[in-house]
Amino acid sequence: MSDSINSPVKHWCEFEFIAKTNTNPNIHIKGNYSYYSAYWDQGFERCVVRYLHEKATTEDKPIDQLYIGNFVSFGAECVIMMGGNQLHRPDWICTFPFDTRSFVVAGDTKIDDACWIGSRAMIMQGVHLGEGVVVAAGSVVTKDVPPYAVVAGVPAQIIKYRFDQDKIEKLLALKLYDLDEKVILKIREQLQGDDVDALALYLSASNPE
């Protein structure tokens, strides 16, 4: 597999580690392992992140920020909408963007660790996806999603949780993705299963800190 997107990728299994390719000062990526399955377009920053200015935010000209956790998986052709309301004001008589007064900041967009964004899903401005969220392919997420929820539809609704609430609270308490990346890779066998109690016990016994 290749992590290069200097030109459009040519094979379905090629992907891009977005921390290696991002140049936008308004995109903040935690760690090194979040990736985009960019197998028929020109990559994450060019095709996924829409309407985000390339100039750094300032006090006089604030720009909504995009925060992405580690071990996030972005499916092909998904979209993260940025740039406020894209200069359209539905509360005005005419929605046409005659000038920059049409721009209204929407707030930062946050995608926490270990989320999975399905192909052609859309994340709207100012949304916060909690740890471990799964967004079904083709969904449009218009509001915050709590950790370990699975959402689907237009607009996206919670269809289930990946674990019961007790297990979710245990997972969040473990702060898995605050561990060193090397430690996370060492415990991947324990992560590739559904036994949260066993994972907690293993971490407690091995003291990976």
Summary of the structure (lengths in Angstrom):
residues: 209
radius of gyration: 18.4
end to end distance: 31.1
largest distance: 63.6
contacts: 614
relative contact order: 0.11
helix: 22%
strand: 19%
